[in-house]
Amino acid sequence: MTPAAGATAAPAQPLRQVLLTAASLSLAAAVALGLARFSYALLLPPMRADLAWSYFTAGAMNTANAAGYLAGALLAPRLLARLDARRFMLAGVALSAGLLALHGAARADALLYAVRFAAGTASAAGFVGGGLLAARLAQRAPVHAGLVLGVYYGGVGLGIVASALGLPPLLEIPAAGWPGGWVAVGLLSALFGLAAARGTRSLTAPPTPGASRAAFAWRPYAFGLAGYGLFGIGYIGYMTFVITLLREQGHAAGTVSAFYALLGVGVVASSWLWAGLLQRHRGGLPLALLNALLALATALPLLGGPVAAAFASGALFGAVFLSVVASTTALVRHNAEPAAWPAGIAAFTIVFAAGQIVGPSVVGWVADGPGGLERGFALSAVALALGAVLAAFQRPVTPPPRPGRPA
């Protein structure tokens, strides 16, 4: 992953070795988002029934998680100036595992808000630290840098698939229920964290004094940042409520589980689908295209009952949404100096988190009114479409590299 800011680039390595390390690194992403955030969608229907939540309260729980994520993202640049990025990442994963298991012991809304917030803060450490390491690792195989980044972010899909296959049968056991589901998520996160620690021992990103002073200018990236913020608003509404919507539309539990597993497989596959696009383009075209496809995927469930529409939505959404995150890392890597990568990745993470704070509560509030969840999904689709338009105006910030110099 990124060497410490300002450090010399790591020498090129065999692609197989780099991809194996990226796959191990991706387990941190699986915990930070795949389990810490997206398992909530599967656990939400029984939690909402048991705790008598409105859609707004259900969305506000993910707003608390996103607020914690924002707090973690704001702290990350300062902490990464003092801590090795790998240790920072693994500490975030370990804390996430413990906090996810703690969800199972909380029933009061106030305590659940606090635990969701804390889990968001810990997951930001895991995800930002991992993203920085992925950018560093990409330097070891510059021709395949987009693929390396995609493998890291595709790890989120592993977490989604694991929760889609493991949680529904567990939720059918009365003695376990949703509290037992959270404990299982915490235990799985701990196992993923141990595997990530073992497989990334070759990665280091020690802090340097220059890291804390490396500036990142937000203004030249304004359209990309705006498009990414709207992505945060739109995608999180889908990922919070899509399982609830499908259950309300009458889809069987097995169908819903298969839908979410398909979505997760799409996330894993996305690293290969979009690697070339991320490698070739230095401006906002990848972010614009991917946001537009997500707007389409979000609108498909509004067609109602057909299983084919639901599965098409899940497959398309899964194949795209984490590549949006990878596209912003690629945008920073293409246009900023390595010393500014930590601050650049954190800047995009901040606007991403801000969008996620707004999205779940607004979609839940809209869904509590006339039109229900379908109206909330329409709002998410509009946000994603507007994000695509704004991202299309993002131009490269720096000229292309000279021949022989890696992008």
C-alpha positions as CSV (number, residue, x, y, z in Angstrom):
1,M,0.0,0.0,0.0
2,T,1.1,3.5,0.0
3,P,4.4,3.9,1.3
4,A,4.5,6.4,4.0
5,A,3.9,9.7,2.4
6,G,7.0,10.8,0.6
7,A,8.8,7.4,0.7
8,T,10.3,5.9,-2.3
9,A,8.0,3.6,-4.4
10,A,8.4,-0.1,-3.8
11,P,10.0,-2.1,-6.5
12,A,7.8,-4.0,-9.0
13,Q,6.8,-7.5,-7.9
14,P,5.2,-10.5,-9.6
15,L,1.6,-9.9,-10.2
16,R,0.5,-13.1,-8.5
17,Q,2.3,-12.1,-5.3
18,V,0.8,-8.6,-5.3
19,L,-2.8,-10.0,-5.9
20,L,-2.4,-12.5,-3.1
21,T,-1.4,-9.7,-0.7
22,A,-4.3,-7.6,-2.0
23,A,-6.7,-10.5,-1.4
24,S,-5.5,-10.7,2.2
25,L,-5.8,-7.0,2.6
26,S,-9.4,-7.1,1.2
27,L,-10.5,-9.0,4.3
28,A,-10.1,-5.8,6.2
29,A,-12.5,-4.1,3.8
30,A,-14.8,-7.1,4.2
31,V,-15.0,-6.3,7.9
32,A,-15.0,-2.5,7.7
33,L,-18.0,-2.3,5.2
34,G,-19.2,-5.7,4.2
35,L,-19.9,-6.8,7.8
36,A,-19.8,-3.6,10.0
37,R,-22.2,-1.8,7.8
38,F,-24.0,-4.0,5.2
39,S,-24.9,-6.9,7.4
40,Y,-27.3,-4.4,9.1
41,A,-29.7,-4.7,6.1
42,L,-30.3,-8.4,6.8
43,L,-30.7,-7.8,10.5
44,L,-33.0,-4.8,10.1
45,P,-36.3,-6.6,9.4
46,P,-36.3,-8.7,12.7
47,M,-34.8,-5.7,14.7
48,R,-37.5,-3.4,13.3
49,A,-40.3,-5.9,14.2
50,D,-38.9,-6.6,17.6
51,L,-38.1,-3.1,18.6
52,A,-41.1,-1.4,16.9
53,W,-39.0,1.0,14.8
54,S,-40.3,3.5,12.2
55,Y,-38.4,3.7,8.9
56,F,-36.8,6.9,10.2
57,T,-35.4,5.2,13.3
58,A,-34.2,2.3,11.2
59,G,-32.4,4.7,8.9
60,A,-31.1,6.8,11.8
61,M,-29.2,3.8,13.1
62,N,-27.2,3.8,9.9
63,T,-26.9,7.6,10.1
64,A,-25.2,7.1,13.5
65,N,-22.9,4.5,12.0
66,A,-22.0,6.9,9.2
67,A,-21.4,9.8,11.6
68,G,-19.0,7.6,13.5
69,Y,-17.3,6.7,10.2
70,L,-17.0,10.5,9.4
71,A,-15.4,11.0,12.9
72,G,-12.9,8.2,12.1
73,A,-12.1,9.6,8.7
74,L,-11.5,13.1,10.1
75,L,-9.1,11.6,12.7
76,A,-7.3,9.3,10.2
77,P,-4.8,11.7,8.6
78,R,-3.5,12.9,11.9
79,L,-3.3,9.4,13.3
80,L,-1.7,8.0,10.1
81,A,1.0,10.7,10.5
82,R,2.0,9.0,13.8
83,L,1.1,5.3,13.3
84,D,2.0,2.6,10.8
85,A,-1.0,2.2,8.5
86,R,-1.1,-1.6,8.8
87,R,-1.3,-1.4,12.6
88,F,-3.9,1.3,12.3
89,M,-6.0,-0.8,9.9
90,L,-5.7,-4.0,12.1
91,A,-6.6,-2.0,15.3
92,G,-9.7,-0.7,13.5
93,V,-10.7,-4.2,12.4
94,A,-10.2,-5.7,15.9
95,L,-12.3,-2.9,17.5
96,S,-15.0,-3.4,14.9
97,A,-15.3,-7.1,15.7
98,G,-15.8,-6.4,19.4
99,L,-18.3,-3.7,18.8
100,L,-20.3,-5.7,16.3
101,A,-20.7,-8.5,18.8
102,L,-21.7,-5.9,21.4
103,H,-24.7,-5.0,19.3
104,G,-26.3,-8.3,20.4
105,A,-26.4,-7.2,24.0
106,A,-28.1,-3.8,23.3
107,R,-31.8,-3.3,23.1
108,A,-32.3,0.3,24.1
109,D,-32.3,2.7,21.2
110,A,-29.8,5.0,22.9
111,L,-27.3,2.2,23.4
112,L,-27.7,1.0,19.9
113,Y,-27.1,4.4,18.5
114,A,-23.9,4.6,20.6
115,V,-22.6,1.2,19.5
116,R,-23.4,1.9,15.8
117,F,-21.5,5.2,16.1
118,A,-18.5,3.5,17.7
119,A,-18.5,0.7,15.1
120,G,-18.5,3.4,12.4
121,T,-15.5,5.1,13.9
122,A,-13.5,1.8,14.1
123,S,-14.5,0.7,10.6
124,A,-13.2,4.0,9.2
125,A,-9.8,3.2,10.7
126,G,-9.9,-0.2,9.0
127,F,-11.1,1.1,5.7
128,V,-9.0,4.2,5.4
129,G,-5.9,2.4,6.6
130,G,-6.5,-0.4,4.2
131,G,-7.2,2.0,1.3
132,L,-3.8,3.7,1.9
133,L,-2.1,0.3,2.0
134,A,-3.9,-0.7,-1.2
135,A,-2.6,2.5,-3.0
136,R,0.9,1.6,-1.8
137,L,0.6,-2.0,-2.9
138,A,-0.6,-0.8,-6.4
139,Q,2.9,0.8,-6.8
140,R,4.4,-2.7,-6.9
141,A,2.4,-3.6,-10.1
142,P,1.8,-0.2,-11.7
143,V,0.5,-1.6,-15.0
144,H,-2.2,-3.4,-13.0
145,A,-2.8,-0.8,-10.4
146,G,-6.6,-0.6,-11.1
147,L,-6.9,-4.3,-10.6
148,V,-5.0,-4.2,-7.3
149,L,-7.3,-1.5,-6.0
150,G,-10.4,-3.4,-7.3
151,V,-9.3,-6.5,-5.4
152,Y,-9.0,-4.6,-2.2
153,Y,-12.4,-2.9,-2.5
154,G,-14.0,-6.1,-3.8
155,G,-13.3,-7.6,-0.4
156,V,-16.4,-5.8,0.8
157,G,-18.3,-8.4,-1.4
158,L,-16.9,-11.2,0.6
159,G,-18.4,-9.8,3.8
160,I,-21.8,-9.3,2.0
161,V,-21.8,-12.9,0.7
162,A,-20.8,-14.3,4.1
163,S,-23.6,-12.4,5.9
164,A,-26.1,-13.3,3.1
165,L,-25.4,-17.1,3.4
166,G,-24.9,-17.2,7.2
167,L,-27.4,-14.9,8.8
168,P,-30.8,-15.9,7.4
169,P,-30.5,-19.5,8.7
170,L,-29.3,-18.2,12.1
171,L,-32.2,-15.8,12.2
172,E,-34.7,-18.7,11.9
173,I,-33.4,-20.1,15.2
174,P,-35.6,-18.5,18.0
175,A,-32.9,-18.8,20.6
176,A,-30.5,-16.8,18.4
177,G,-32.6,-14.1,16.7
178,W,-31.0,-10.8,15.7
179,P,-28.9,-10.6,18.9
180,G,-27.3,-13.9,18.0
181,G,-26.8,-12.6,14.4
182,W,-24.7,-9.7,15.7
183,V,-22.6,-12.0,17.8
184,A,-22.0,-14.2,14.8
185,V,-21.0,-11.1,12.7
186,G,-18.5,-10.1,15.4
187,L,-16.9,-13.5,15.5
188,L,-16.6,-13.7,11.7
189,S,-15.0,-10.2,11.7
190,A,-12.4,-11.4,14.2
191,L,-11.6,-14.4,12.0
192,F,-11.3,-12.1,8.9
193,G,-9.0,-9.8,10.9
194,L,-6.7,-12.6,11.9
195,A,-6.4,-13.8,8.3
196,A,-5.8,-10.2,7.1
197,A,-3.0,-9.8,9.7
198,R,-1.3,-13.0,8.6
199,G,-1.5,-12.2,4.8
200,T,-0.3,-8.6,4.9
201,R,2.9,-9.0,6.9
202,S,4.9,-7.8,4.0
203,L,3.1,-4.5,4.0
204,T,4.4,-1.5,5.9
205,A,3.6,2.2,5.8
206,P,5.5,3.8,8.7
207,P,4.6,7.4,9.5
208,T,6.9,10.2,8.5
209,P,7.0,13.8,9.6
210,G,6.1,14.9,6.2
211,A,2.8,12.9,6.2
212,S,1.2,15.3,8.6
213,R,2.1,18.3,6.4
214,A,1.2,16.9,3.0
215,A,-1.5,19.2,1.6
216,F,-4.4,18.1,-0.6
217,A,-6.3,20.9,-2.4
218,W,-10.0,20.2,-2.5
219,R,-11.0,22.8,-5.0
220,P,-9.6,21.2,-8.2
221,Y,-11.5,18.0,-7.2
222,A,-14.8,19.8,-6.5
223,F,-17.0,18.0,-9.1
224,G,-15.6,14.7,-8.2
225,L,-16.1,15.4,-4.5
226,A,-19.7,16.5,-5.1
227,G,-20.5,13.5,-7.2
228,Y,-19.1,11.2,-4.6
229,G,-21.1,12.9,-1.8
230,L,-24.3,12.3,-3.8
231,F,-23.2,8.7,-4.3
232,G,-23.0,8.4,-0.5
233,I,-26.5,9.7,-0.2
234,G,-28.0,7.5,-2.9
235,Y,-26.2,4.2,-2.4
236,I,-26.7,3.9,1.4
237,G,-30.5,4.3,1.1
238,Y,-30.4,1.2,-1.2
239,M,-28.1,-0.8,1.0
240,T,-30.0,0.0,4.2
241,F,-33.5,-0.8,3.0
242,V,-33.4,-3.1,0.0
243,I,-33.9,-6.3,2.0
244,T,-36.8,-4.7,3.8
245,L,-38.3,-3.6,0.5
246,L,-38.0,-7.1,-1.0
247,R,-39.6,-8.7,2.0
248,E,-42.5,-6.2,1.9
249,Q,-42.9,-7.0,-1.8
250,G,-43.5,-10.6,-0.8
251,H,-40.3,-12.3,-1.8
252,A,-39.4,-15.4,0.2
253,A,-36.5,-15.5,2.6
254,G,-34.5,-17.8,0.3
255,T,-35.0,-15.5,-2.6
256,V,-33.9,-12.5,-0.5
257,S,-30.8,-14.4,0.7
258,A,-29.9,-15.4,-2.9
259,F,-30.4,-11.8,-4.0
260,Y,-28.0,-10.4,-1.4
261,A,-25.4,-13.1,-2.1
262,L,-25.6,-12.3,-5.8
263,L,-25.0,-8.6,-4.9
264,G,-21.9,-9.6,-2.9
265,V,-20.6,-11.8,-5.8
266,G,-21.0,-8.7,-8.0
267,V,-18.9,-6.7,-5.7
268,V,-16.1,-9.3,-5.9
269,A,-16.3,-9.4,-9.7
270,S,-16.3,-5.7,-10.0
271,S,-12.5,-5.6,-9.4
272,W,-12.1,-7.3,-12.8
273,L,-15.0,-5.6,-14.6
274,W,-13.8,-2.0,-14.0
275,A,-10.0,-2.3,-13.5
276,G,-9.2,-1.1,-17.1
277,L,-11.6,1.9,-16.8
278,L,-10.0,3.0,-13.6
279,Q,-6.5,2.6,-15.0
280,R,-7.1,4.5,-18.3
281,H,-9.0,7.6,-17.2
282,R,-7.6,10.3,-15.0
283,G,-10.7,12.4,-14.7
284,G,-14.3,11.9,-13.5
285,L,-15.6,9.7,-16.3
286,P,-15.4,6.5,-14.3
287,L,-17.3,8.1,-11.3
288,A,-19.9,9.5,-13.7
289,L,-20.5,6.2,-15.5
290,L,-20.7,4.1,-12.3
291,N,-23.1,6.6,-10.6
292,A,-25.4,6.4,-13.7
293,L,-25.4,2.6,-13.6
294,L,-26.2,2.7,-9.9
295,A,-29.2,5.1,-10.5
296,L,-30.5,2.5,-12.9
297,A,-30.0,-0.4,-10.5
298,T,-31.8,1.5,-7.7
299,A,-34.8,2.2,-9.9
300,L,-35.3,-1.4,-10.9
301,P,-36.9,-2.6,-7.7
302,L,-39.6,0.1,-8.3
303,L,-40.9,-2.2,-11.0
304,G,-42.5,-4.2,-8.2
305,G,-42.7,-8.0,-7.8
306,P,-40.8,-9.7,-10.6
307,V,-37.9,-11.7,-9.2
308,A,-35.9,-11.0,-12.4
309,A,-36.0,-7.3,-11.8
310,A,-34.8,-7.7,-8.2
311,F,-32.0,-10.0,-9.2
312,A,-31.0,-7.7,-12.1
313,S,-30.9,-4.8,-9.6
314,G,-28.7,-6.7,-7.1
315,A,-26.3,-8.0,-9.8
316,L,-25.9,-4.5,-11.3
317,F,-25.6,-2.7,-8.0
318,G,-23.1,-5.2,-6.6
319,A,-21.0,-5.0,-9.8
320,V,-20.7,-1.3,-9.5
321,F,-21.0,0.3,-6.1
322,L,-17.6,-0.5,-4.5
323,S,-15.9,0.4,-7.8
324,V,-17.2,3.9,-7.2
325,V,-15.0,4.0,-4.1
326,A,-12.1,2.5,-6.0
327,S,-12.6,5.2,-8.7
328,T,-11.9,8.0,-6.2
329,T,-8.8,6.3,-4.9
330,A,-7.6,6.0,-8.5
331,L,-8.5,9.7,-9.1
332,V,-6.3,10.7,-6.2
333,R,-3.5,8.3,-7.2
334,H,-3.5,9.6,-10.8
335,N,-3.5,13.3,-10.0
336,A,-1.9,13.9,-6.6
337,E,1.7,13.4,-5.4
338,P,2.2,10.3,-3.1
339,A,2.8,12.6,-0.1
340,A,-0.8,13.9,-0.5
341,W,-2.4,10.5,-0.9
342,P,-3.4,10.0,2.8
343,A,-5.1,13.5,2.9
344,G,-6.6,12.9,-0.5
345,I,-8.1,9.6,0.3
346,A,-9.4,11.0,3.6
347,A,-11.0,14.0,1.8
348,F,-13.0,11.7,-0.4
349,T,-13.8,9.5,2.6
350,I,-15.1,12.5,4.4
351,V,-17.6,13.6,1.7
352,F,-18.6,9.9,1.3
353,A,-19.3,9.7,5.0
354,A,-21.2,13.0,5.0
355,G,-23.5,11.7,2.3
356,Q,-24.1,8.5,4.3
357,I,-25.1,10.6,7.3
358,V,-27.8,12.3,5.3
359,G,-29.0,9.3,3.2
360,P,-30.5,6.8,5.6
361,S,-32.5,9.2,7.7
362,V,-33.8,11.1,4.8
363,V,-34.8,8.0,2.9
364,G,-36.4,6.6,6.1
365,W,-38.2,9.9,6.7
366,V,-39.6,9.9,3.1
367,A,-40.5,6.2,3.4
368,D,-42.6,6.9,6.5
369,G,-44.8,9.1,4.4
370,P,-47.1,8.4,1.4
371,G,-45.5,6.1,-1.1
372,G,-43.5,4.1,1.4
373,L,-40.1,2.7,0.6
374,E,-40.7,2.9,-3.2
375,R,-40.7,6.7,-2.8
376,G,-37.5,6.6,-0.7
377,F,-35.8,4.5,-3.4
378,A,-36.8,7.0,-6.1
379,L,-35.1,9.7,-4.0
380,S,-31.9,7.6,-3.9
381,A,-32.0,7.0,-7.7
382,V,-32.3,10.8,-8.3
383,A,-29.3,11.5,-6.0
384,L,-27.2,9.0,-7.9
385,A,-28.2,10.4,-11.3
386,L,-27.3,13.9,-10.2
387,G,-24.0,12.6,-8.9
388,A,-23.3,11.2,-12.3
389,V,-23.9,14.5,-14.0
390,L,-21.6,16.4,-11.6
391,A,-18.8,13.9,-11.8
392,A,-18.9,14.1,-15.6
393,F,-17.5,17.7,-15.2
394,Q,-14.4,16.5,-13.2
395,R,-11.3,17.0,-15.4
396,P,-7.8,15.6,-14.7
397,V,-6.0,17.8,-12.2
398,T,-2.5,17.1,-13.5
399,P,-1.1,16.4,-16.9
400,P,-0.6,12.7,-17.8
401,P,2.8,11.2,-16.8
402,R,5.8,11.2,-19.0
403,P,6.4,8.0,-21.0
404,G,8.2,5.5,-18.7
405,R,6.8,7.0,-15.5
406,P,4.0,5.0,-13.9
407,A,0.6,6.7,-13.6
